[in-house]
Amino acid sequence: MADREDVCVLIPTLNEGETIGEVIDGFTSRGFENVLVIDGNSTDGTPDVARDHGARVIQQSGNGKGQAIREAIEHIDAEYVLMLDGDGTYRPEDADDMLEPIVDGDYEHVIGDRFADMEEGAMSGLNQFGNGMFNWVFRHIHGKNFEDILSGYRAFTRESVENFLLDADGFGVETEMAVECVKHGVATTVVPIRYEARPDGSDTNLHPIRDGGVILVTLYQLAKTSNPLFYFGSVGVASSLVGVVIGAYVGVEWVTQRISHEVLAVVAAFAILFGVQLLMFGVLSDLIVTLHREQMRRLD
């Protein structure tokens, strides 16, 4: 069991006035006195409620969950950080299970797997499909299976995230954290947790289509430094295929009808050459990244 004084419970909030008090009480009643709420300029009195329940409250200077987490880390001195949303969907009862792997020294980052024990109605069918797709994409791009990369319930050492480059301002930050764990070789494990439905009167800040698109773009963009062969190779393959299809059309038209398409032929050749160059660039970039990781392992 973790020494409570070594743990900071970090809760990013935005209009969580209906639930934040109960969430804070759930942790303080279990001995977690160091609760930090970083609020994104809520309009429903969330900061006042949090202070009334004994939390330290910081008003974030920017917008979005990602910016809130980056800013909050600068105000944390505790060795371990337990991060969760303030909407009442994550249980304080799971805190010790989340912290145990990092307190034992086996891991530096722990992700709570919501799908291990999800209450009926806690997540819509669309969101479940989206989560499954994002986890599949992450697994194939970055080569790790973290089960639930979008989970908001995490435990980590403060030292392990100090070198993370977190640029996302919204819900893409969980994706960034998962990618940064892979990129920096942070020992990461997954712990099953209970995920509950949002209490009545608590509205979600997640917009499935908009935020889903942001997460997908974030996943692809981050492949540039963690899996450059996929990042450049996927575009290269697509460009080459387009060139081959156009070239085949030009060839068939010339053979069957003696119609020449000079412009299309040039476009086809350009697309194939461009695709091949991107593939070669991806291979070279992947080699550089592999050598860099090997050097970093030797330095460590």
Short mmCIF file of the C-alpha atoms (twelve columns), coordinates in Angstrom:
data_MODEL
# 
_entry.id   MODEL 
# 
loop_
_atom_site.group_PDB 
_atom_site.id 
_atom_site.type_symbol 
_atom_site.label_atom_id 
_atom_site.label_alt_id 
_atom_site.label_comp_id 
_atom_site.label_asym_id 
_atom_site.label_seq_id 
_atom_site.Cartn_x 
_atom_site.Cartn_y 
_atom_site.Cartn_z 
_atom_site.pdbx_PDB_model_num 
ATOM 1   C CA . MET A 1   0.000   0.000  0.000   1 
ATOM 2   C CA . ALA A 2   1.320   3.445  -0.924  1 
ATOM 3   C CA . ASP A 3   2.211   5.987  1.734   1 
ATOM 4   C CA . ARG A 4   -0.588  8.513  1.326   1 
ATOM 5   C CA . GLU A 5   1.776   11.448 1.844   1 
ATOM 6   C CA . ASP A 6   3.725   10.420 -1.277  1 
ATOM 7   C CA . VAL A 7   0.644   10.565 -3.515  1 
ATOM 8   C CA . CYS A 8   -1.019  13.548 -5.157  1 
ATOM 9   C CA . VAL A 9   -4.525  12.956 -6.464  1 
ATOM 10  C CA . LEU A 10  -4.812  15.091 -9.617  1 
ATOM 11  C CA . ILE A 11  -8.295  15.925 -10.900 1 
ATOM 12  C CA . PRO A 12  -8.711  18.096 -14.027 1 
ATOM 13  C CA . THR A 13  -12.218 19.592 -14.017 1 
ATOM 14  C CA . LEU A 14  -14.613 21.544 -16.180 1 
ATOM 15  C CA . ASN A 15  -18.120 22.077 -14.820 1 
ATOM 16  C CA . GLU A 16  -18.045 19.083 -12.477 1 
ATOM 17  C CA . GLY A 17  -19.826 20.837 -9.601  1 
ATOM 18  C CA . GLU A 18  -22.395 18.043 -9.248  1 
ATOM 19  C CA . THR A 19  -19.810 15.333 -8.617  1 
ATOM 20  C CA . ILE A 20  -16.449 16.816 -7.587  1 
ATOM 21  C CA . GLY A 21  -17.292 17.040 -3.880  1 
ATOM 22  C CA . GLU A 22  -18.156 13.359 -3.632  1 
ATOM 23  C CA . VAL A 23  -15.068 12.400 -5.638  1 
ATOM 24  C CA . ILE A 24  -12.775 14.378 -3.319  1 
ATOM 25  C CA . ASP A 25  -14.443 12.976 -0.211  1 
ATOM 26  C CA . GLY A 26  -13.947 9.467  -1.550  1 
ATOM 27  C CA . PHE A 27  -10.182 9.967  -1.573  1 
ATOM 28  C CA . THR A 28  -9.746  12.041 1.578   1 
ATOM 29  C CA . SER A 29  -11.752 9.470  3.548   1 
ATOM 30  C CA . ARG A 30  -9.137  6.914  2.478   1 
ATOM 31  C CA . GLY A 31  -6.238  9.028  3.665   1 
ATOM 32  C CA . PHE A 32  -5.366  10.835 0.420   1 
ATOM 33  C CA . GLU A 33  -5.142  14.372 1.773   1 
ATOM 34  C CA . ASN A 34  -3.111  15.813 -1.109  1 
ATOM 35  C CA . VAL A 35  -5.828  16.442 -3.676  1 
ATOM 36  C CA . LEU A 36  -5.116  18.927 -6.461  1 
ATOM 37  C CA . VAL A 37  -7.978  20.153 -8.629  1 
ATOM 38  C CA . ILE A 38  -6.969  22.095 -11.726 1 
ATOM 39  C CA . ASP A 39  -10.035 23.778 -13.100 1 
ATOM 40  C CA . GLY A 40  -10.615 24.895 -16.669 1 
ATOM 41  C CA . ASN A 41  -12.660 28.000 -15.773 1 
ATOM 42  C CA . SER A 42  -15.853 26.236 -14.774 1 
ATOM 43  C CA . THR A 43  -19.067 28.255 -14.652 1 
ATOM 44  C CA . ASP A 44  -20.972 26.031 -12.197 1 
ATOM 45  C CA . GLY A 45  -18.966 26.714 -9.033  1 
ATOM 46  C CA . THR A 46  -16.715 23.646 -9.302  1 
ATOM 47  C CA . PRO A 47  -13.672 25.407 -7.716  1 
ATOM 48  C CA . ASP A 48  -15.685 26.559 -4.695  1 
ATOM 49  C CA . VAL A 49  -17.096 23.090 -4.145  1 
ATOM 50  C CA . ALA A 50  -13.633 21.567 -4.412  1 
ATOM 51  C CA . ARG A 51  -12.189 24.009 -1.860  1 
ATOM 52  C CA . ASP A 52  -15.078 23.350 0.522   1 
ATOM 53  C CA . HIS A 53  -14.193 19.658 0.425   1 
ATOM 54  C CA . GLY A 54  -10.529 20.266 1.239   1 
ATOM 55  C CA . ALA A 55  -8.848  20.202 -2.171  1 
ATOM 56  C CA . ARG A 56  -6.137  22.548 -3.370  1 
ATOM 57  C CA . VAL A 57  -7.505  24.362 -6.427  1 
ATOM 58  C CA . ILE A 58  -5.595  25.939 -9.318  1 
ATOM 59  C CA . GLN A 59  -7.230  27.821 -12.153 1 
ATOM 60  C CA . GLN A 60  -5.513  26.753 -15.350 1 
ATOM 61  C CA . SER A 61  -4.112  29.508 -17.516 1 
ATOM 62  C CA . GLY A 62  -5.134  27.905 -20.816 1 
ATOM 63  C CA . ASN A 63  -7.836  25.662 -22.190 1 
ATOM 64  C CA . GLY A 64  -8.303  21.926 -22.539 1 
ATOM 65  C CA . LYS A 65  -7.470  18.862 -20.503 1 
ATOM 66  C CA . GLY A 66  -4.031  18.442 -22.015 1 
ATOM 67  C CA . GLN A 67  -2.950  21.943 -21.070 1 
ATOM 68  C CA . ALA A 68  -4.406  21.427 -17.589 1 
ATOM 69  C CA . ILE A 69  -2.298  18.325 -16.989 1 
ATOM 70  C CA . ARG A 70  0.886   19.970 -18.255 1 
ATOM 71  C CA . GLU A 71  0.340   22.925 -15.954 1 
ATOM 72  C CA . ALA A 72  -0.645  20.821 -12.951 1 
ATOM 73  C CA . ILE A 73  2.538   18.734 -13.056 1 
ATOM 74  C CA . GLU A 74  4.512   21.909 -12.313 1 
ATOM 75  C CA . HIS A 75  2.609   22.292 -9.028  1 
ATOM 76  C CA . ILE A 76  3.118   18.722 -7.809  1 
ATOM 77  C CA . ASP A 77  5.930   17.765 -5.463  1 
ATOM 78  C CA . ALA A 78  4.692   14.295 -4.536  1 
ATOM 79  C CA . GLU A 79  6.565   11.268 -5.852  1 
ATOM 80  C CA . TYR A 80  3.447   9.557  -7.200  1 
ATOM 81  C CA . VAL A 81  0.467   11.006 -9.079  1 
ATOM 82  C CA . LEU A 82  -2.985  9.444  -9.256  1 
ATOM 83  C CA . MET A 83  -4.958  11.131 -12.027 1 
ATOM 84  C CA . LEU A 84  -8.658  10.772 -12.727 1 
ATOM 85  C CA . ASP A 85  -11.667 12.695 -14.023 1 
ATOM 86  C CA . GLY A 86  -13.966 14.493 -11.628 1 
ATOM 87  C CA . ASP A 87  -17.201 13.138 -13.078 1 
ATOM 88  C CA . GLY A 88  -17.708 10.308 -10.591 1 
ATOM 89  C CA . THR A 89  -17.139 7.490  -13.068 1 
ATOM 90  C CA . TYR A 90  -13.910 6.260  -11.424 1 
ATOM 91  C CA . ARG A 91  -13.864 4.734  -7.948  1 
ATOM 92  C CA . PRO A 92  -11.528 5.720  -5.091  1 
ATOM 93  C CA . GLU A 93  -11.669 2.047  -4.079  1 
ATOM 94  C CA . ASP A 94  -9.416  1.223  -7.034  1 
ATOM 95  C CA . ALA A 95  -6.703  3.682  -5.972  1 
ATOM 96  C CA . ASP A 96  -4.493  1.184  -4.131  1 
ATOM 97  C CA . ASP A 97  -4.647  -1.304 -7.009  1 
ATOM 98  C CA . MET A 98  -3.608  1.490  -9.376  1 
ATOM 99  C CA . LEU A 99  -0.715  2.612  -7.186  1 
ATOM 100 C CA . GLU A 100 0.633   -0.795 -6.183  1 
ATOM 101 C CA . PRO A 101 2.630   -1.530 -9.381  1 
ATOM 102 C CA . ILE A 102 4.531   1.781  -9.228  1 
ATOM 103 C CA . VAL A 103 5.032   1.750  -5.455  1 
ATOM 104 C CA . ASP A 104 6.535   -1.743 -5.754  1 
ATOM 105 C CA . GLY A 105 8.970   -0.283 -8.303  1 
ATOM 106 C CA . ASP A 106 7.974   -2.641 -11.102 1 
ATOM 107 C CA . TYR A 107 6.363   0.034  -13.288 1 
ATOM 108 C CA . GLU A 108 6.336   3.806  -13.758 1 
ATOM 109 C CA . HIS A 109 2.953   4.236  -15.443 1 
ATOM 110 C CA . VAL A 110 -0.347  2.449  -14.808 1 
ATOM 111 C CA . ILE A 111 -3.475  2.626  -16.967 1 
ATOM 112 C CA . GLY A 112 -6.875  1.680  -15.579 1 
ATOM 113 C CA . ASP A 113 -8.733  -0.642 -17.940 1 
ATOM 114 C CA . ARG A 114 -12.380 0.469  -17.956 1 
ATOM 115 C CA . PHE A 115 -13.489 -2.453 -20.094 1 
ATOM 116 C CA . ALA A 116 -12.543 -4.963 -17.423 1 
ATOM 117 C CA . ASP A 117 -15.598 -4.074 -15.319 1 
ATOM 118 C CA . MET A 118 -17.917 -1.557 -16.968 1 
ATOM 119 C CA . GLU A 119 -21.298 -0.729 -15.520 1 
ATOM 120 C CA . GLU A 120 -24.184 -1.063 -17.938 1 
ATOM 121 C CA . GLY A 121 -24.871 2.277  -19.597 1 
ATOM 122 C CA . ALA A 122 -21.527 3.792  -18.559 1 
ATOM 123 C CA . MET A 123 -20.447 4.144  -22.185 1 
ATOM 124 C CA . SER A 124 -22.523 4.420  -25.349 1 
ATOM 125 C CA . GLY A 125 -22.183 1.888  -28.134 1 
ATOM 126 C CA . LEU A 126 -20.609 4.528  -30.388 1 
ATOM 127 C CA . ASN A 127 -17.978 5.347  -27.770 1 
ATOM 128 C CA . GLN A 128 -17.242 1.670  -27.170 1 
ATOM 129 C CA . PHE A 129 -16.733 1.150  -30.899 1 
ATOM 130 C CA . GLY A 130 -14.494 4.220  -31.102 1 
ATOM 131 C CA . ASN A 131 -12.414 3.128  -28.118 1 
ATOM 132 C CA . GLY A 132 -11.956 -0.323 -29.599 1 
ATOM 133 C CA . MET A 133 -10.871 1.139  -32.939 1 
ATOM 134 C CA . PHE A 134 -8.385  3.534  -31.330 1 
ATOM 135 C CA . ASN A 135 -6.861  0.767  -29.242 1 
ATOM 136 C CA . TRP A 136 -6.518  -1.404 -32.360 1 
ATOM 137 C CA . VAL A 137 -4.858  1.439  -34.286 1 
ATOM 138 C CA . PHE A 138 -2.508  2.181  -31.379 1 
ATOM 139 C CA . ARG A 139 -1.569  -1.482 -31.040 1 
ATOM 140 C CA . HIS A 140 -0.667  -1.775 -34.715 1 
ATOM 141 C CA . ILE A 141 1.103   1.571  -35.052 1 
ATOM 142 C CA . HIS A 142 3.037   1.626  -31.796 1 
ATOM 143 C CA . GLY A 143 3.411   -2.081 -31.110 1 
ATOM 144 C CA . LYS A 144 2.012   -2.124 -27.562 1 
ATOM 145 C CA . ASN A 145 -1.293  -3.349 -26.199 1 
ATOM 146 C CA . PHE A 146 -2.389  -1.041 -23.372 1 
ATOM 147 C CA . GLU A 147 -6.013  -2.277 -23.547 1 
ATOM 148 C CA . ASP A 148 -7.555  1.165  -22.905 1 
ATOM 149 C CA . ILE A 149 -5.337  4.052  -24.045 1 
ATOM 150 C CA . LEU A 150 -8.134  6.614  -23.556 1 
ATOM 151 C CA . SER A 151 -8.696  5.796  -19.900 1 
ATOM 152 C CA . GLY A 152 -8.647  8.860  -17.659 1 
ATOM 153 C CA . TYR A 153 -7.665  6.867  -14.557 1 
ATOM 154 C CA . ARG A 154 -3.871  6.693  -14.368 1 
ATOM 155 C CA . ALA A 155 -1.100  6.400  -11.841 1 
ATOM 156 C CA . PHE A 156 2.470   7.402  -12.590 1 
ATOM 157 C CA . THR A 157 5.674   8.671  -11.057 1 
ATOM 158 C CA . ARG A 158 6.106   12.404 -11.411 1 
ATOM 159 C CA . GLU A 159 9.647   11.860 -12.672 1 
ATOM 160 C CA . SER A 160 8.483   9.629  -15.520 1 
ATOM 161 C CA . VAL A 161 6.290   12.331 -17.088 1 
ATOM 162 C CA . GLU A 162 8.672   15.258 -16.707 1 
ATOM 163 C CA . ASN A 163 10.237  14.454 -20.087 1 
ATOM 164 C CA . PHE A 164 6.891   13.870 -21.818 1 
ATOM 165 C CA . LEU A 165 6.062   16.229 -24.683 1 
ATOM 166 C CA . LEU A 166 2.327   16.789 -24.298 1 
ATOM 167 C CA . ASP A 167 0.981   19.133 -26.962 1 
ATOM 168 C CA . ALA A 168 -2.670  18.106 -27.096 1 
ATOM 169 C CA . ASP A 169 -5.099  20.573 -25.553 1 
ATOM 170 C CA . GLY A 170 -8.094  18.254 -25.318 1 
ATOM 171 C CA . PHE A 171 -8.890  14.574 -24.900 1 
ATOM 172 C CA . GLY A 172 -5.972  13.627 -27.138 1 
ATOM 173 C CA . VAL A 173 -3.702  13.972 -24.099 1 
ATOM 174 C CA . GLU A 174 -4.383  10.391 -22.957 1 
ATOM 175 C CA . THR A 175 -3.288  9.196  -26.395 1 
ATOM 176 C CA . GLU A 176 -0.159  11.338 -26.163 1 
ATOM 177 C CA . MET A 177 0.677   9.927  -22.737 1 
ATOM 178 C CA . ALA A 178 0.393   6.369  -24.048 1 
ATOM 179 C CA . VAL A 179 2.608   7.170  -27.039 1 
ATOM 180 C CA . GLU A 180 5.166   8.956  -24.853 1 
ATOM 181 C CA . CYS A 181 5.348   5.864  -22.623 1 
ATOM 182 C CA . VAL A 182 6.287   3.791  -25.671 1 
ATOM 183 C CA . LYS A 183 8.686   6.390  -27.073 1 
ATOM 184 C CA . HIS A 184 10.572  6.885  -23.810 1 
ATOM 185 C CA . GLY A 185 10.497  3.243  -22.793 1 
ATOM 186 C CA . VAL A 186 8.465   3.960  -19.640 1 
ATOM 187 C CA . ALA A 187 7.541   0.681  -17.958 1 
ATOM 188 C CA . THR A 188 3.747   0.579  -18.281 1 
ATOM 189 C CA . THR A 189 1.117   -1.869 -17.115 1 
ATOM 190 C CA . VAL A 190 -2.665  -2.133 -17.142 1 
ATOM 191 C CA . VAL A 191 -4.865  -2.647 -14.066 1 
ATOM 192 C CA . PRO A 192 -8.550  -3.649 -14.269 1 
ATOM 193 C CA . ILE A 193 -10.886 -1.072 -12.719 1 
ATOM 194 C CA . ARG A 194 -14.593 -0.480 -12.304 1 
ATOM 195 C CA . TYR A 195 -16.061 2.124  -14.663 1 
ATOM 196 C CA . GLU A 196 -19.420 3.521  -13.590 1 
ATOM 197 C CA . ALA A 197 -22.123 5.539  -15.304 1 
ATOM 198 C CA . ARG A 198 -22.094 9.292  -14.793 1 
ATOM 199 C CA . PRO A 199 -24.410 10.378 -11.950 1 
ATOM 200 C CA . ASP A 200 -27.643 12.156 -12.856 1 
ATOM 201 C CA . GLY A 201 -27.122 15.853 -13.449 1 
ATOM 202 C CA . SER A 202 -23.530 15.402 -14.614 1 
ATOM 203 C CA . ASP A 203 -22.969 16.196 -18.278 1 
ATOM 204 C CA . THR A 204 -20.062 14.889 -20.303 1 
ATOM 205 C CA . ASN A 205 -17.548 17.252 -21.902 1 
ATOM 206 C CA . LEU A 206 -16.760 14.665 -24.586 1 
ATOM 207 C CA . HIS A 207 -18.014 15.197 -28.140 1 
ATOM 208 C CA . PRO A 208 -17.657 11.750 -29.771 1 
ATOM 209 C CA . ILE A 209 -17.288 12.789 -33.415 1 
ATOM 210 C CA . ARG A 210 -15.151 15.899 -32.921 1 
ATOM 211 C CA . ASP A 211 -12.944 14.493 -30.167 1 
ATOM 212 C CA . GLY A 212 -12.746 11.115 -31.898 1 
ATOM 213 C CA . GLY A 213 -11.358 12.822 -34.979 1 
ATOM 214 C CA . VAL A 214 -8.814  14.696 -32.850 1 
ATOM 215 C CA . ILE A 215 -7.696  11.453 -31.198 1 
ATOM 216 C CA . LEU A 216 -7.327  9.679  -34.552 1 
ATOM 217 C CA . VAL A 217 -5.275  12.538 -35.995 1 
ATOM 218 C CA . THR A 218 -3.157  12.610 -32.832 1 
ATOM 219 C CA . LEU A 219 -2.463  8.887  -33.130 1 
ATOM 220 C CA . TYR A 220 -1.309  9.295  -36.720 1 
ATOM 221 C CA . GLN A 221 0.783   12.418 -36.089 1 
ATOM 222 C CA . LEU A 222 2.604   10.845 -33.157 1 
ATOM 223 C CA . ALA A 223 3.650   7.922  -35.344 1 
ATOM 224 C CA . LYS A 224 6.072   10.346 -37.006 1 
ATOM 225 C CA . THR A 225 8.602   9.959  -34.180 1 
ATOM 226 C CA . SER A 226 7.656   6.570  -32.755 1 
ATOM 227 C CA . ASN A 227 6.976   4.609  -35.958 1 
ATOM 228 C CA . PRO A 228 8.178   6.672  -38.941 1 
ATOM 229 C CA . LEU A 229 8.001   3.675  -41.266 1 
ATOM 230 C CA . PHE A 230 4.239   3.582  -40.791 1 
ATOM 231 C CA . TYR A 231 3.875   7.383  -40.864 1 
ATOM 232 C CA . PHE A 232 5.704   7.891  -44.146 1 
ATOM 233 C CA . GLY A 233 5.128   4.411  -45.536 1 
ATOM 234 C CA . SER A 234 1.336   4.609  -45.363 1 
ATOM 235 C CA . VAL A 235 1.298   7.790  -47.465 1 
ATOM 236 C CA . GLY A 236 3.935   6.313  -49.766 1 
ATOM 237 C CA . VAL A 237 1.936   3.157  -50.364 1 
ATOM 238 C CA . ALA A 238 -1.247  5.155  -50.981 1 
ATOM 239 C CA . SER A 239 0.531   7.440  -53.456 1 
ATOM 240 C CA . SER A 240 2.095   4.485  -55.266 1 
ATOM 241 C CA . LEU A 241 -1.247  2.678  -55.531 1 
ATOM 242 C CA . VAL A 242 -2.886  5.785  -56.969 1 
ATOM 243 C CA . GLY A 243 -0.066  6.026  -59.504 1 
ATOM 244 C CA . VAL A 244 -0.375  2.364  -60.456 1 
ATOM 245 C CA . VAL A 245 -4.155  2.646  -60.924 1 
ATOM 246 C CA . ILE A 246 -3.826  5.759  -63.102 1 
ATOM 247 C CA . GLY A 247 -0.964  4.170  -65.026 1 
ATOM 248 C CA . ALA A 248 -3.010  1.027  -65.635 1 
ATOM 249 C CA . TYR A 249 -5.901  3.126  -66.944 1 
ATOM 250 C CA . VAL A 250 -3.566  4.994  -69.304 1 
ATOM 251 C CA . GLY A 251 -2.085  1.703  -70.530 1 
ATOM 252 C CA . VAL A 252 -5.454  0.079  -71.150 1 
ATOM 253 C CA . GLU A 253 -6.723  3.146  -73.018 1 
ATOM 254 C CA . TRP A 254 -3.626  3.145  -75.255 1 
ATOM 255 C CA . VAL A 255 -3.688  -0.577 -75.992 1 
ATOM 256 C CA . THR A 256 -7.420  -0.899 -76.620 1 
ATOM 257 C CA . GLN A 257 -8.326  2.443  -78.185 1 
ATOM 258 C CA . ARG A 258 -5.018  4.051  -79.083 1 
ATOM 259 C CA . ILE A 259 -5.943  7.041  -76.918 1 
ATOM 260 C CA . SER A 260 -3.006  8.704  -75.205 1 
ATOM 261 C CA . HIS A 261 -3.299  10.518 -71.906 1 
ATOM 262 C CA . GLU A 262 0.023   12.300 -71.603 1 
ATOM 263 C CA . VAL A 263 -0.994  14.402 -68.587 1 
ATOM 264 C CA . LEU A 264 -2.370  11.401 -66.707 1 
ATOM 265 C CA . ALA A 265 0.771   9.442  -67.548 1 
ATOM 266 C CA . VAL A 266 2.906   12.184 -66.008 1 
ATOM 267 C CA . VAL A 267 0.667   12.259 -62.918 1 
ATOM 268 C CA . ALA A 268 0.941   8.476  -62.581 1 
ATOM 269 C CA . ALA A 269 4.727   8.540  -62.851 1 
ATOM 270 C CA . PHE A 270 4.964   11.370 -60.333 1 
ATOM 271 C CA . ALA A 271 2.682   9.568  -57.855 1 
ATOM 272 C CA . ILE A 272 4.701   6.345  -58.088 1 
ATOM 273 C CA . LEU A 273 8.045   8.117  -57.714 1 
ATOM 274 C CA . PHE A 274 6.737   10.195 -54.824 1 
ATOM 275 C CA . GLY A 275 5.408   7.081  -53.097 1 
ATOM 276 C CA . VAL A 276 8.670   5.174  -53.526 1 
ATOM 277 C CA . GLN A 277 10.655  8.114  -52.158 1 
ATOM 278 C CA . LEU A 278 8.412   8.333  -49.105 1 
ATOM 279 C CA . LEU A 279 8.839   4.606  -48.491 1 
ATOM 280 C CA . MET A 280 12.614  4.957  -48.690 1 
ATOM 281 C CA . PHE A 281 12.487  7.966  -46.364 1 
ATOM 282 C CA . GLY A 282 10.365  5.961  -43.938 1 
ATOM 283 C CA . VAL A 283 12.881  3.106  -43.906 1 
ATOM 284 C CA . LEU A 284 15.779  5.499  -43.258 1 
ATOM 285 C CA . SER A 285 13.844  7.352  -40.547 1 
ATOM 286 C CA . ASP A 286 12.940  4.072  -38.882 1 
ATOM 287 C CA . LEU A 287 16.600  3.083  -38.886 1 
ATOM 288 C CA . ILE A 288 17.568  6.404  -37.279 1 
ATOM 289 C CA . VAL A 289 14.890  6.037  -34.592 1 
ATOM 290 C CA . THR A 290 16.001  2.470  -33.845 1 
ATOM 291 C CA . LEU A 291 19.642  3.542  -33.497 1 
ATOM 292 C CA . HIS A 292 18.618  6.454  -31.269 1 
ATOM 293 C CA . ARG A 293 16.660  4.154  -28.964 1 
ATOM 294 C CA . GLU A 294 19.581  1.762  -28.769 1 
ATOM 295 C CA . GLN A 295 21.913  4.621  -27.838 1 
ATOM 296 C CA . MET A 296 19.489  5.842  -25.171 1 
ATOM 297 C CA . ARG A 297 19.267  2.344  -23.691 1 
ATOM 298 C CA . ARG A 298 23.053  2.173  -23.523 1 
ATOM 299 C CA . LEU A 299 23.225  5.580  -21.878 1 
ATOM 300 C CA . ASP A 300 20.606  4.569  -19.333 1 
# 
